[in-house]
Amino acid sequence: MLEKNVKIKNSTILVTGAAGFIGANLVLELLRTCSPVNIVGIDNLNDYYDVSIKEYRLEEIQRTAGQYPQSSWTFVKGNIAEKETIESLFREHQPQIVVNLAAQAGVRYSITNPDVYIESNLIGFYNILEACRHSYDDGKTGVEHLVYASSSSVYGSNKKVPYSVEDKVDNPVSLYAATKKSNELLAHAYSKLYNIPSTGLRFFTVYGPAGRPDMAYFGFTDKLRAGKMIQIFNYGNCKRDFTYVDDIVEGVKRVMQCAPEKVEGEDGLPIPPYRVYNIGNNQPENLLDFVDILQQELVRAGVLDEGYDFDAHKELVPMQPGDVPVTYADTSALERDFGFKPSTSLRDGLRKFAEWYKEFYQV
């Protein structure tokens, strides 16, 4: 187990992508369990998916923040790809911890809309790294820990499972994956050059209430409710390491408190204070089993009617470009260093999603 060397309480924490699925849930968790804390969130609220869900998350944060008057919550609508915006944020708030979750997500969208991935995932992340670098100017303490989102997509079509952080990840099969691998390389270079403690987290298929509508479980629900066909790729022979959002957030919170140590090598130069971890459920589920559990929970919650003819609404189709047949996280490093492993069952997670969906859409 690693020693905690970064305090969350009484710290200023910058969370990018704060209106996003993981970002909003992280902010809520920090307010509820780590007050007093000062949280600054930034998000550009783009319309890649339904903005009303992002607004719902921000309303939840605002309501929760009101219950913890000893903490502060500041939201900035802005784009991390705009350097002046980031420089201004760092100058005004001087965060001790930075959690970079802002990114253009989605494998398939990256095939048709590459520009937004370069802007957010590369230029935006570069701006965050530069701001972290200059936070040490004039002898300031600066950023104590940069935690950033990577993705299981970096493993590409890796044949060896489960995926270990020791595996080579040099063959991305989508631009999205390539940008996430680039983030890890950039963070390593900045950690080496400027002694910035950084930790990358490879998330595995995150799901849960108020999630992203472009994810399979959410899109399937929308289509089934509308009586449309759902397409199950690779003829149902895909496996995914579905990870419930609360488990992801707990992992992020633990990692935030344990920055890699700054150590000099024999040459007198910094050994990069740099780590990467997988956060996944360590239990891949077959896509057909996943869809079966989903429809059971949608019927239970009243989103779909009893006796819904599920088989008449599903279609088995070939693999899509950019997809991989399996994702499977080796979480041994996470367990070793933090004593933590995601444990929420797929049924429990999908039940919570189905109940939220019924309430949000007033089914």
Order of alpha helices (4+ residues) and beta strands (2+ residues): beta-alpha-beta-alpha-beta-alpha-beta-alpha-alpha-alpha-beta-alpha-beta-beta-alpha-beta-beta-beta-alpha-beta-beta-beta-beta-alpha-beta-alpha-alpha
